[in-house]
């Protein structure tokens, strides 16, 4: 995230980005891995607008991420399943799109808060 800071990204944006990148990369490794293929991380910073797009592509296009349902009684000690809830809380928006030929890309958009607000 040092690179983002050197390009003018705010501390708030880089701190949230660290968590979002870590979660999406972990999900790609745990759920999107196909033997012999890895994942791809893309960061696109628009420092003038205070906006960062994070994209993590993997080879398992048939397995799409879904946020945890909120209408069920949660397990008090789950071993997983909080990642997309975290992404939802930290990012302004996230979605999943196809990554040809057979993969997917989970994208998250983060914006920096306006100074003085």
Beta strands, then each sheet from edge to edge (+ up, - down):
strand 1: 40-46
strand 2: 51-58
strand 3: 93-99
strand 4: 103-111
sheet 1: 1+ 2- 4+ 3-
end
